[in-house]
């Protein structure tokens, strides 16, 4: 069995920094050793990773991706192979993707289709959430079956996208009641989709069709209202674990913070685009270029009554927001985003980011928004605990999977289509962004997949992870 020590680095966990070496045997972490102890113990090594001057952190876990997702007459361009290779380049060693069931479709068939897409194709480990786009008697029964037998313990519902994924309040309540019985977590896309559709049609009728109107038609008040409504329904259902995905707005964060103060099992996630991007600088770019940044919820205005960026960073510091993920759903500009020329509502919603989350949130550490420990907590450890993968994932400890990122804080990374870019898109959402740090070495279950700016992994290395229930309840 292969033995690999990672020597001379600083191991970072949510609780601190430790000058220890990490000994890996096969796919697992065997021990944490005092500096130099491996020599005195005469431990033989097949390969040594020298982490002098570098941070050694758990591999990143992105719990919100959409590989190969059909949307708006097209599909996300990253396959499970290309998307997980890009993830590895970004220090991410586990993704949790969204298996799909739309209205009128079968839950089991939707999950089986995602297994067909991913099986034998992934460069890093993967798990699934299940989208429930049609809540009925059968899908409610299927939820419990997936929890009991399939290792799928979280279900995503939508208050947006009427006619595609949308569930009304009654359906949401029934799904939450089922989750309360089987212990699963409800994930919620919280926007008032019915009201949004009215504004969309009004903008188009006035000839306001540019990409920036995507944001104007989805005001932050609608995200706040829907978040509050979801929280009320979860409370009525018995304090069911509720995870609000991709939060972008101060109003939504305030509703969530109030619920958490009350002791409810309500948790929040945000994404890098909501921490850095603005309507004015991105969606409102000349011509049609703003389409590259169309996602839902939308990127917010820097002239809004709320400081959304500042509030979201504060939420991350104060654990009002528990997790940073990406909502990775990449579309090419040509032929895909261009479907919305002359009508912003036809632009496929989504951006690519699975490769850059660890980098972009580390930059928040550099900027003083977060501590190094909180970077690890929100990007690695809490995602594992939130979705039933801890301590197999999310921690550097004996017995855990040897999923490790060696991060070099002394080098820089330039993101761009001709710089660092491995996602299957024809543009980079983060073109020209410079990060004051760099992915140095990445190990997935003990196998080096990134080293010396080279991908060393292989298709099919990634395994499906059956997950337990949420380990992060109040």
N, C-alpha and C positions, 0 to 999 in steps of 0.2 A: 504494500500500500504506500502511495506516494506521501512523503513528508515535506512540507514547505514551511519554513519559518519566515515570518515577516519581522525584520529586525530594525531596531534603532528609531522607530517611529513613535508618534504620540497618539495613543488610542483615545478617541473621543466618544463619549457616551452622553446621554441626556443629563447625567449627574456630574460630569467632570472630565478631566484629562489625566491620562496615566502614561507614564514612561515605561511601557512594558512591551515585550515581544509577543507575537501571536504565533503559536505552533499549530499548523494544519496537518491533519492526517486524513488522506482520502478526501471525502466530501465534507468533513466536519472539522470544527475547531476542537483541537485536543486539549490545549492548555494556554493560559496566559502566564508568561514567565518574566521574572525580574531580568533586567538588562544583563546580558552576558551569561545567563544561567544555562542556556542551551549548550554553550561550550563546556561549562563545568560538569554538566550532566552527560557529556559525550553523546549528544543527540545527533544522529546522522541526518543529513538533509539531501533530498534529490535536487532541490533548487532553493536558493535563498533570494528573497525579495528585500532589497535594502531600502528602507523608508526613512533614511536620515533626513531630518529637516522637514518631514512630511506628516500629514495627519492620516491616521488609519481609522476609517469609520465603517459602520455597517453598509452593505450595498443598498443603494436607494430602492425604495418601493413606490412605484407610481400606481395608485389604486383607482385611476380613472383614465382609461384609454379606450379608443374606438378604432381598432384595426379592421379594415375592410368593411366598414359600416356603410350600408346603402342609405343614401340621403339625397333628397331633392333631385331625383332622376339620374344620379351618378353614385359613386362610392368612394370612400376614403382610400387614398392611393397607397398607403403603407399596408403591405401584407404582414402577417405575423412574422415572417422571416425578416423582411426589411425593417419592420418596426422594432423588433427585439434586437437586431444588430445595432440600430441607432440608439436604442436604450442602453446597450452595453457601452457604446462610445461615450455615453453621458453618465456612466457610473451607476446605472440602474440595473439591478439584478433580479427584480421581480416586477411584473406588471399584473394588474387585475383588470381584465377587459370586460366589456359589456355584451353578453350574449343577448340576442334580440328576439322578442316576441311582439309583433304588432297586432293591432285589432283584427280579430278573426283568425289568427294563427295559433298553432299549438306550442305550448311552452317546451315540451320535451323535444319536439322537432327543432325548435330554435336553438336549444342548448346543444343538441346533437350536431347541428350545422356548425356551431362555433368550435366544437371539438374537431370536426373534420377540417376546418380552416387552420386550426392551430397545431393539431397533433403532428409531431415529427418535423415541425418547421421552425420551432422557436430556438433562439440563441441563448435565452435566459429563461428562468422559471416563470410560470404564468398561472393565473387562476381566473375565475369568472364571477361576476355579478350577473343577475338575470334581470333584464328589462321586462317589465310586465306592461305591455301596451294595451291589453284587453283584459280588464278585471271582470271575471265571471265565476260561476261555481267551479268550473273545471280548473281554471288557472289558480284559484285559491287553494284547491286540493294539491295542485302541482307544486305550489310554493313549499308546502310541508314535506312533500316527497323529496324535493331537491335538498332541503335542509337535512333530512334524515338519511339520505342515501347518496347524494351526489357531491357533497362538500361545497355546495353553493348556498350561502347563508345570508345573502343580502340581495335586496330587490329594489330596482330603480323604477320610480313612478314619475310621471310628468304632469305638471299643471299647465304646460304649454303644448303647442303643436296639436290643436284640435283636428280630429280626423286621421291622425297618424299614431301618436303616442298618448294623447291626452286622456286623463281620468278625471271624472267629476268628483266632488267632495264625498258623495256617498260611496263611490267605488274606492276612493282613497281610504275612507274610514274602514271599510270592510277588509281591505288589504292590511291595514294596520292592526285590526283586531286579530287577523290570522297570524301576523307576525308576533303579536303579543302572546299568542298561544304556543308558537313553535320556537320562540326565542330569537328570531332573525331580526336583521336591521333593515329599516326602510330608508332608502336613499331618495332624495326629492330634488327634482328640477323645479324650483319655486319661482315661477313667473305667472302672471295672470294672462293666460293665453287667449281667453275669450276677448278680453278688453284690448289686448295687443292687436288682434286681428282687425278690430274696428279702426284703430289708429293707422295700421298699415294701409288699409283700403282708402282712408282719407288722405294720407300722404300721396299715394299713387294718383288718386283722382285730381289732386292739385298739381300734378306733374313733378312732384318731389321724389325723384327716383334714384338719386345718387346713393352710394354706400353709407354716407353719414346718417341718412334717414333711418337706417336699421337701428341705430341707437336712439334716435328721437322717438321712434315708434315703440320702444320698450323701456319706458322711463323707470328710474330706480324706485319710484313709489310703488310700481307694480310688483317689483321683486320683494320689497318690504312687506307689502300686503299679503302676498302669497306665502312668504316665509312665516309670517304670524299665523296665517290660516292653517298651514301645515302643522305648526307647533300645537295649536289648539286641538286639532284632530288627533294628534299623537297623545295628547294628555287625556282626551276622552277615551281613547283606545286602551288606556292603562299604562301611560308613561312608556310606550314602546320606544326602543332606540330609534332615533331619527337623525339622519346624517344629511345636512343640506349641502348639495354639491355646488361647485364653482360659484361661490359667493362673490359678488362684484360691488355691492352697494352698502353704504353706511346704514340705510334704513333697515335692510335685512339683518345686518350685523347687530344693530341695536335690539331688534326683536329676539335674536338668538341669545344675546348676552343677558337679557332680562329673564329668559327661560332658564338659562344655566344658573343664574342667581337664585332662581326658585328651586333649583335642585333637579330639574328635569333632565332626562337622558337625551339631550339635543346637542349635536356636534356640528361643527362647521368646517368646510374646506374652501380654500381659494386656490387661484392659479397665478402663475407669474404675469400673465398679460394684464390682470386686474391690479397688480402691484406697480406696474411700470408704464403701461400704455395709456394714451388718452384719445378721446374722440378727435380733438383738434390736430394732434400730431400724427395720427395714424388713419382713422376712418375717413377723415376729411382731406386726405391728400388729393392733389390735382388729378383730373381725369377719373379713371376707374380704379386707380391703384389701391384705394381704401378697401376694396373688396378682399384684399389679402387678409384683412384684420376683422372680417365679419365672423363673429361667434356669438353664441347666446348663453347667458346674458351678454349684453354688449359691453364694449369698452366705454367707460364713462367720461363725461366732460370734466376738464380741469377747472371749468368756471361754474360748476354746480354749486348749490348752496352747501353741500357737504364736501369735505376733503376725503373722498373715497380712498385714495392711496394711503393717506396718513392713518385713517381709521382702520384699514385692513392690516397695515403693518402693526399698529397698536393691538389689534385683535390677535395677531400671531404672538406678540410678546406676552399677552395676558392670558393666553390659552382660551380665549373666546373662539378663536379659530384653532383647530387641533392639527390640521393636515394641509400640506400643499401638494396638489397633484397637477396634472396638465390639461385634462380633457382633450388629450391628443386626438385630433380628427383632421388629418391633413388632406387638403385638396390643392391641385395645381391651379395656378392662375389661368393659364391657357386652357381653354375648352371646358374647364370645370367652374372656377369662379366666374368666368365670362358668361356662364348661363344666365347671370343676373344683369347683363348689360341692358340698361333701360328699365329695369325693375328690380330694385334691391331685394325684394322678397323672394326672388328666385336664386339669389346667391347661396350656394351651399354653405351652411354654417359650420365653421370649424377652422382651427389652426393647428400646425404641427409644433410640438414642444417636448416630446418625450426625451429627446437628446440633451435638452438644455436646462431642465429644472434644477438639478443639483448645482449647476454653474450659476444660474440666475439668483437662486436663493442664497448661495454663498456670497454673492455680491452684496446682498443685503447685510451680511455680517460685516463686510468691508465698509459699508456705508454707515454702520452703527445702528441698523434697524433691529438686528437680532444678535444673540450670542452664538458662538460656535456650537455650543451644546444644544441650543434651540434649533439650529439648522439640522442637526442630527435627529432631534426629537420629531420635528414636523415632517421630515422627508424620509425617515428610515424607521424609527422605533414606534411612534404612534400609529402609522399606517398598519404595521404588523399587528399591534394590539387591537386596533379598531376593527380589523377584519379577520381575527381568529387565526393568525399565523405565528404568533409569538409563543415561545422563544425560538422556534425553528428559524424564524426570520427576524430581522430588525435589531439584532444585538450581537456584539462580539463577546461570546461566552462559551465555555466548554460545553460541547454537545450541540451547539447551534450549527446550522449550515454555514460553511465557509464562503459566505457572500460578503465580499470586502471591496471597498474602494480605498485606494491609496491616493490622497489628494495633495498636490504640490502647491503650497501657498506662495511660492517664490517665482512662479512662472505665470504667464498670461495666456489667455485664450481669446482669439478673435473669431467671432461667429459670423458666418456669411456663406453664400452659395459657392464661392471660390476659396473659402477658408475652412472653417470647421462646419461641416454639414453632411450628414449621412442619411437623413430621412428622404423618402421617395418623392419629394416635391420639387417643382421647378423654381422655387424661390425660398428664401429664409425669412420667417417672420421677425427674426432678430438680426437682420442684416447690419453689419458694422459694429455690433455690440462687443465691447471688450471686457473680459472678466479678469479680475486680479487673482487668478488661481487657475489650476489645470488638473484635469483627470490624468493621473499618472499610470496607475495599474488597476485593473479590475479583475476580481476573481469571482466566478460563479460556481458555487459548490466545489471549491478547491481548484477548479480549472481556471488558468489564466486566460482571459478572453480579450483583454486589452493590455498591451505592453509596448513601450517604445514607439508610440503612435502607430501601432499596427493592430489589426483585428486578428486574433488567433483562435477565435471560437469556431463553432461548427453548428450547422443546421441540425436540429433535433436534440441538441444537448439539453435544452430547456424541458423541464418536467411540469406536468400539471400538479398543482397544489390543492388538495382537498382542505378546505378551511373549516375551522370550528366557529363558535359563536363569538360575538363581540366580547373582548376582554377589557373594555375601557368604560364600563358603566359607572355612573355616579352612585 
